[in-house]
């Protein structure tokens, strides 16, 4: 596993060749940042490397909180670019970025545009624009559905509040180098008793308060 950065850590059964992390905003328990890991994948015949990132962005809808998320994407994009320039990460390595991006339905989501399009907000501080996909294409937004059944994509929901459910948590990836063979958001609340028993799960495993309809980030 990588060393934790704020509340982010990457655990892999494959060898981690390189890792690094940065704090983008806040400090102490309020710190928000990310961790990157270059992972060596081997099937015994061939070996490939993939860059994986895990992030937790600042929550909230104030001007400062929105700005913190925008800055975080600038920091993350620049971090990956610098790792490539320093030859810590091969420029051709596929990229997967996952985490709690707090991409609200009511938010401008400028921070998501930066990651998907490589469009840096503060070029003076964080350098030039540039796609994270080695081909120059936009990053792909996976948006998996609940239990791979199609339909719902939300990862946060709270029926006690007025906010709409939404996929705050995302997985972005380089579509030019990676193919999707399977994906899902785990929602145990809608699995059948047969499926729950088979998986060794309970209906409320992913809920904070199942009876009140409170789901504080579902696993992807």
N, C-alpha and C positions, 0 to 999 in steps of 0.2 A: 504494500500500500504506500501511498504518498504521505508525506508529513501533512497534518491538517493546516489549512489556511482559513482563518476565521472558523466557520462551521462547515467547510468543504474538505472532503477527502476522497480519493479515488482508490478503490480496492480492485485488484485484478488477479486472476489465477494465472495470467500470462506475465512474463517478465517486463518490469517497468525499466526502460533504458534511461530515461531522463524525466525529471519532473521539476516544476517550479510553480510558485504561486504569488499572488499579489493582493494586497488590500486596496480596494478602490474608494471606499468611503467609510467614515466612522472609526470607532476604536472600541476595544474591550468587547463586551457582549453585543454592542451595536455595530461592530465591524462587518462590512460586507465586502466580499472578494471572490476570488476564483482560484482554482488549481488546474494546472495542465500536466499531462503525462503522455510521454511517447511510449507506446506499448508494442512489444515485439510479438507478433502472431506467427506461430509455426504449426504446420500439420505433419512435421516429420520429413517432408520432402522439399518444401519451400518456406521461406521466411519473409514476412512483410511487416512494416511498421505503420502504426496508426496513431494520430494525435487525438487524445480525448481530453475534453475540458469539462469541469463541473463548476457551477456558479450559483451563488445566491445573491440576488439583487435587492436593493432597498425597496421596501414596501411603502405604500401611502400615496396620496394624491396631491400633496402640496407642491408648490412650484419648486422648492428645494429638493423634495423627494424625487420628482420627475427629473430634475437636473442631475441628481445623483445616479439615476439609472442610465441616463445618456452618457455621463462621464464614464461609468463602469464599462459600457460597450466600447468607448474610445480606448480605455486602458486595456481591455481584453484583446481588441483587434491589434493594437500596437504591440502587445506582448507576444502574440503569435508571429507577427511580422519580424520582430526583433529576434525571436528564437530561430526563425528561418535564416535571417541574415547572418547570425552567429554560427550557423551550421549545427545547432543543437537539435534542430528538427529538419528533416529533408523537405525541400520545397514541394516535392511531389506527394508527400504523405497525405492520405485521406484525413479528414477532420470530422469529429463528432463533438458537438457542444450540447450539454444537457444541464438542466437545473431549474430552479425556481427563478424565472425571469420577471415575475410579477407583471406580466403583460396584460394589463387590465383592458376590458372592453371599452371603458370610458377614457382610457389614457391615450395620449398621442402616439405612444409606442415608438418614439424616435429611436430608442435603444435597440429595438428589434430590427429596424431598418438599417441601422449601422452594421449589425452582425450579418444580416442577409445580403445587403448590397455592398458592404465594405465602404460605406459613405461616412467617413470620419466627420464628427461635428466640429471639434476644435483641432484643426490641422496645425495650428501654431504650436500647440503643446504635444500633439500625438502623431504628427506626421501626415503623409499623403494618403489619399484614398487608395483602396485596393481590395479586391475580392479575397476572401479567405479560401475560396475554391481555386486550386492550382490552375484550372482551365480559364479562370476569369469570369466564370458564370456565377450567378447568385447562389447562395447557400439554400438548400431545400429545408422546408419546415415540415417535419414528419406528421404532426397532428394525428397520432394514433387514436383509435376509437375504443370505447369501453369493451373490454374482453374480446376485442377483435370482431365484434358483432356488427360494426357499422353504426352510423348515427352519432351518438353523443361523444364529444371530445373534451368536455370540461374536466378540470383536475381540482378545482376549488368550488365549493358550494356551501352556502349557509342560509338555510330557510328561515332563520330568525332575524336576518337582516334584509335590507331592501335591495342589495346588490345582486345582479344576475350572476349565475354560475358561468365560469369561463375557464379556458385552458391557460392558466397562469404559468404552468410548467411546460417547457418545450424541449424538443430534441431537434437540433439543426445539424445538417450533414452535407458533405460535398457530393452532390449528385453525379458529378462527372467521374467519380472514382468508386462510388459505393452504390450497391443495389439493395433495395429493401426486400427481404424475404419473409419478414414477419414483424408485427409490432402490436402493442395493445396497452391500454390503460387498465390497470387492475381495479375492478369494482366488485368486491365480494358481496355487496348489498343486493345485487341483481342476479347472482349465480344461483342455480338450483341446488337443492339439498344434496342431490347426487354428485354434482360437480364440486360442491364444498367438501363433502366427505372424501372424494377421490383426491383432492388437493390438500387435505388436512387443514382446511381453513374454516373460519366462522363468518357469518354474514356481516358482523360488525367490525371485522379486522381492519378495514381501511377507513372507518368512520371515527371522528372525534366524539360525536354524539349521534348515534344512528337514529334514535327515536325522535330527535329534533331536526334531523336532516342537516347535520353539520359535518362536512368533509373538508378537513384542513390539509389539502394537497394529497391527491392520489398518486400511487407509484406508477411509473411508466416503464 
